[in-house]
Amino acid sequence: MFRSIRAKFIVGFFLIFCIAFVLINQTVSQIIQTSNRNIITEDLIGLKKNSNGFVRQAFLINHFSNNDLYFGQIAEEIASDLHYATSSEVSAYTVDGVLLHSTNPAAFTGATTDDLKQALRGATAYTISYDKGTASVVYAYPVMIDGVKVGILRYAKSFNLLYEQSGRILDAIFYFALAIFAAAFLFSYLLSRHITIPLVKMAKASEEVKNGNLAIRLAIKRRDEIGLLAGNFNAMIGRISSQIERIGRDRDRLESLNSERKQFFDKVTHELKTPLTSILGYAELIRENGESDKAFFHKGMNHIVEESQRLHSMVLSLLEASQDREGWQDRVRVDFSLILRDVCEAMAFKAQRYKKTIALEAGEGLYVLAQPDKLRRLIINLLDNAIKYSFAHSEIRINAVMDDTGIIRLAIVNQGEPIAAEQLARIFEPFFLADGDGKQKEAGSVGLGLSIAQSIVHEIGGNIDMISKNGETAVYVALPYLREEGAPE
């Protein structure tokens, strides 16, 4: 029926307070009524003792014997004296219930006669009557002289003051309890709002999250448990949102990578098929008529060798790209400047073939912790790219020094077609082939050289970057210098 916590709080508190209020008032009323009856009973017992003593004294003074005849003779006197002594209306009756005298017959008119009937049977009884805000007691008991019943005395006494005081006490307790329970209910209501309103906001926010809205946040700034819960909720949604964004980026990256891999394998298949077809065609022609045509024989053999070398280079690149980073050999202290000079000397012949020159400036003792073969491959890949994509008759400048922070910095700069910024951002991705402005990609390239170079640099603990502007393309490599063990700082 009540699905919301707020409604359950309000209805539950209301029922509890109402039941507690009724029970407290009923209990207090019962206690006061019992107390009033006890007070009346004790008062009437005292009244009976005093009346008996008064009647006995009257019999002794007048030397009456203990029969009802003499009681009837002094009934008027006794009733009048007891009226003034007890401030009550008094009636005297014979042992048979015949009225002898009454100080105020109207006080007994309309009252029940149950008390008188009990007195006729030898018992003491009283009856409390309430009429229009007044409370009166009719009290009757048999008068005994020396164990003989001589008559009946009956009293009509007002207890208005007692019941007025009791009524005022009950009213005071009622209103006091009502005020307390009203304040408690108001406090409980405010407390329930203080608790349930943030919970309602959290429920609505969680519904939004369920529907895919991860931008929702709870604006609950409190220092209690609910505030902590709201803060954790916001942090959780933020974490989920960032994770989903990361998953989305990874998904897009994987999709792009898979697409590039497919393009790569398609290209590799084509690139492998082209030289193989060419080799096969020249080999068949040489087998058929190569011996008769020496010029064609030499031309075909040269073509077969060149295409075979091209295939060999492509296969090496593929194998190198697929190798585990832990491969080759253990890392040792290597003189980077020495390997750099060796590679530049070896690559100078290729540069001459492309009508380009290499200018090297390198410091001495540039030691790094690396695998020599991988370090050599790093320099070969970078220098090979510079040779392939620089202008003819240009100079490739290579500079390697150690700065004041203990970092070995290598710069390889060549003049060539600029590379667009969007292509530079992806230049180190595997299988990515960049185009210059209108320049064709190098035949046989599979887009792995720079990716392999970056992998080697990162394995050493350095970083690599490429900048292309003002007709120059520069690759910058930073490697950590390895100081010789035991050498002073």
N, C-alpha and C positions, 0 to 999 in steps of 0.2 A: 504494500500500500504506500509506504513512505520509502522512496528509493534514494533520496538524497540524505547525506549525513546531517546536513543542517536541519531538515525537517525532523529527522529522528532525534536530534539533540533537543530541539524546541519542545516537541510533543513529550519526549521522555522526561525532561526537566519539569514540564508543566504538570504531568501526572504525578511525579514524585512529590512535588511541592504541595499539590492539592491534597493528596492522600496524607502526607505528613501533617499538613495544617489541620485537617479534619480530625486525625487521630489525637493530635496534641490538645485541641480544644475539647474533644470528647473526654479525654483522660483527665484534664484539669477540671472539667465540669463534674465528672464523677467524684473526683477527690474532694471538691468543695461541698458537694451534696452530702457525701459521707461524713465530712467534718461537721457540717451543719446538723445532721441527725445526731451525731455524737454529742454536740453541744446542747441540743434540745433535750436529749435523753438525760444527760447529767443534770441539766437545770430542773427537769421534772422530777428526777429522783430526789434532788435536794428539796424541791417543793413538797413532795410527799412526806419526807422526814419531818420537815418543819410543821406541816399540817397535822400529822399524827401526834407530834409533841404538844401542839396547841390544843387539840381535842382532848388528849389525855389529861392535860393540865386543867382544862375546864371541868372535866368529870371529877377530878380530885378536889377542886375548890368547892364545888357544889355537893360533894359527897354523894354523887350519883353512882348507882351500880351500873354494870356494863350491859344494859339492854337498850333496845332501839326506842323504847318509850321516852327515856330521858334524852336520847339524841334528838328526837323530834322536838322536844321542848326548847332545846338550846340551838336548834338548827339555824334560826334566823340570826342569832347572836354570833354563832361561829362563822356563818357565811359572811356577815358584814365585817367581822374582825379580820378574817382571812383575805377579804377583798382589799382592805387597806394595807395589810401586811405583805401581800404578794403582788400587788398592782395587777391583779387578774380578776376577771368576773368569775363568781363562784356560785354553784348551785348545789343544794343538799337534797338527797333523795333517801327514801326509806330503803330497807333491804329488799323491798319488792319493786323498787324503781319508781315509786310515787314521789313527785316533786314536792319538797317541803318548803323550800325557799330558794329564790334566785336573785342575785344582786342586779342582774340585767338579763331578763329572759330573751331579749332580742339578740344577744350575743350567741345564744345557742340555737336560735331559729334558723332553719335551713341546714344546720350542720348534721352530718351523719351521726347515727346513734350506735355505731358499731362499738365505740369505746364503752358506752353505757351497758350494752349487752354483755361485753366481756367482764365488766365490773360486777354485774348481777351474778355471773358465774364464778366470782371470786378472783378474777384476774385483773391486772393493771394494764391499761391500754391507752394509746393516744392516736389521734388522727390529725395529719397536717393538711390544711386546705389552702389553695391559692385562688384568689379572686381579684381580678383587675389590678394586678401589681401588689396585692397585699398577701401576707402569709400569716395564718393563725393556726393555733394548736388547741384541739379539744382533748382534755385529759381526764380520765375517770379511774377511780380505784375504790375498793371497799375499805371502810374504816373498821379497824379491829381493836377491841379493848379486851385485854386478857384472853386473847384467842377467840373472842366472840365477835362476829360481824354485827355492828350496831347501825350501820347506814352506809351511804355512798356519797362521796364528794366528787364534784365534777368542775373542772376549770376550763375557762376559755381565755387563752393568752395570745397576745400578738407578738410575732417575731419579725415584724416588718424591717426593723433596723438591721437585724442579722442578715436577712435576705437582700436588703438594699446594698449592704456592704459586699456581700457575695456577688451580687450582680455587677457592682462597680469593678470588683476584682476580675470577674470574668470578662467584662468589656475591655478593661485595660489589657488583660492578657490577649484577648482576641485581636485588638488593634495593634498591639506590640508585635505579636506573632505575624499578623498580616503584613506589617511594615517590614519585618525581617525577611519573610519569605518573598515579598515583592522585590526587596533589594537583592536577595540571593538569586531570584529568577532573572532580574535585569542583568546582574553580573554574569550569570550563566549564559544568558542570551548573547551578551556582548562577547563573552569568551568563545562561545560557539561560532559567532561571526568571525572572530579573530582567527579561529582555526580553520573554519570551513571555506571562507572566501578564497584564501590562497590555494586550498585544495581544489576548489572549483576551477581556478585559473590553471592549475597544473593539469587537471583533467582535460580542459579545453586545449591546452598546449600539446598534451600528449596525443589528442585527437588530430590536431594539425600535423604533428610529426608522423602519425600513422598514415595520413593522407599525402605525405611527401613534402610538406613544408618544413624544411630544416632551417629556415631563416627566423623562425619564431623564437623569442626569448622571454623569460619571466622577469618583470620589473618588480621584484619583491626584495626590498632592502631591509632585512631584519637580522638580528643577531641571535635569534633562538634557533631551535631545531628546524623549524619550517624555512627560515632564511637559509640555513645550511643546505637543506634539501633542495631549495630553489637554485642556489648557487651550483650545487652538484648537477642538477638537471641541466642548467645552461652549459656547464662545462662538458657534460656528456653529449649534448646535442652538438656543441662545437666540435668535439672530438669525432663524433659520427660524421658530421658534415665534412671535416677535413679528410677523414678516411675515405668517404665516398668520392670526394674530389680527387684524391690520390688514386683511387681505383679507376676513376674515369680517365685520368691522365695516363695511367699505366695501360689501360685498355686501348686508348687511342695510340699510344706509343707502340704497343704490341701489334695493333692492326697495321700501323705504318711500317713497322719493322717486317712484318710478314709480307706486306706488299713489296717492300724493297728486296726482301730475300727472294721472293718469286721472280722479281725483275732481274735480280742478280743471277739466279740459276738459269733463267732464260737466256741472259746475255752470255753467261759462261758456256752454256750449251752451244750457243751460236758461235762464240769465239773459238771454242775447241773444234767445232765442226768445220769452220772455215779453213784453218791451216791444215787440218787432217785431209780435207777434200783436195786442197791444193797439193799437199805432199803426195797423196795417192795418185792424182792426175799426172804430175810430173814423173813419178816413179814408173807409171805404166807407159808413158811416152818414151822415157829413157830405155825401158826394157825392149820396146818395139824397134826404135830406130836411133837410140842414143849413140851407138858405136859409129854409125855412119856420119853423124853430124857432131863433130867435136865441140863446136861453139854452143850448140843447143845443150849438149851433155853438161858442159861446165855451168851454163846458165841454170839448168834444172837442178844440178847438185847444189849450187849456191842457194837457190831458192829453198830447197829441202832443208839445208842446214839452218838458214835463217828462221824458217817456220818452226823447225824443231826447237831451236833456242827460245823462240817465242812461247811455244807450248811448255817448255821446261820452266821458264820464268813464271808463267801463269800457274802451273802446278805447284811450284815452290810457294807462291803467295797464298794459294789456297791451303796448303799444308801448314804454313806458318800461322794463318788466321785461325785454324782449327786446333792449334796446339794449346795445351793447358798452360797456364801462366807459370806453373812450377817446373816447366820443362827445361830442357837443354842442360844446364849445369848449375852448380852452386854459385852464389854471389861471392865475389872476391874484391879486393881493393885494386881498382883499375885506373891507369893513367889515361884519363879522357883525352887530353891533348895529344898524346901519342897515337891513339886510335883515330882521332880526327885527322891528323896529318896523313896517316896511311890511307884512309878512305879517300881523302881529297886527291892524293897522288894517283890512286887507282882510277878514280872517276874522271881525272883530267882528260884521259883519252876519249871517253864518251863525250865530254863537253866539247873537245876539239871537233869531233865528228858532227856535232850540232852547231859548230862555228861559234862557240862560247868559251869564256875563260873563267877560271876560279881564282879568287884572291883571298888568301887565308891569313888571318892574324889571330894567334892563339898564345896564351900564356903558358908557362911551364908549371908542372906539378899539379895539374887539376885532377885530383883523385876523387873517385866516387866508388860507392859500394854497388856493384852491378855484375851481371853476367856478360863477359866480354863479347860473345857472339851476338847477344841481343843489343848491346850498346853499338856494335858495328852495324847491325841491321837498322837501328834507329837513324844513324847518320846517313847510311846509304839511301833509305827511303826518302828522307828529307832532301838530300842533295839531288837524288834522281828526279824528284818532282820539280825542283828548281831548274834543272837542266831542261826537262821536257817542256815546261810552260813559260820559259823566258824568251825574250826576243833574240833573234840571231844577232851575232856580233855584239852581244852585251856581256857585261861582267857580273858574275855571281860573287857577292861579298859575304865572307864568313868571318865571324868574330867570336872568340871564346875567352872570357876573363872571369876572375873571381872578385865579387864586390866586397865591401867592408863588412857585410853581414855574414860572410862565409857561404855565399850562394854562387855556384858556377852558372854563368849566364852565356848561352849560345844564341847567336843571331845569324840567320841565313836569309839574305835579301837578294831578290832578283827583280829585274825589270820585265814586265809582261802585262798582258791584258788584265785589267782589274776584275776582282771577283765581287759579285753583288753581296750586300750585307746579309740578305736572307740565306744565301748559299754559305757564307762564312759561318753562320750560326750552326750549320749542320755538317761542316767540312770534315769533322773528325768522326762522324757516324759511319759504322760499317756499311759497305756497299754503296755509299753515296759518291756520285760522280758530278763534280761541279763543272759548269761551262763558263768560260770567259765571255767577254762581250763579242759574240760572233765567232769565237774560236772553237774548233772541234775538239772533242776529247781525244786524248792519246789512244791510238789503236792498241788493243790488247790490255788496256787498264781495266781492272775490275773494282776499283774503289776501295782497296784494303790497305794501301800503303800508310796513309795518315792515321787510320784507325789502329794499325799495328804500332805505329810510332807513339801514339798517345798511350796505348796500353803499356808499352815499355817504360815511358817516362813516369807514369803513375806507379808502376811497380818499383821503380827506383826511389820514389817518394818526392818527385818533382811535379812540375806542371808545364803545360805547353799551350801556346796561343798563336793565332795567325791574324795579321792585319794586312789589308790590301787597300791602298789609296795612293793618289798622285802617281799612277803608273808603276808602282812598286808593290811587290808582295813580300812580306817579311814573316818568318816563323821564329818565335822566341821560345827558348827552352830554358827552364830554371831547374838545376839539379843540386842537391845538398852535397857540400864538400865533405869528404871523409878525411879527418886528420889521422896521421899515423899514430898508432898506439905508443904511449910514453912520450909523445912530443909535447913541448910546453904550449900552453894556451896563448 
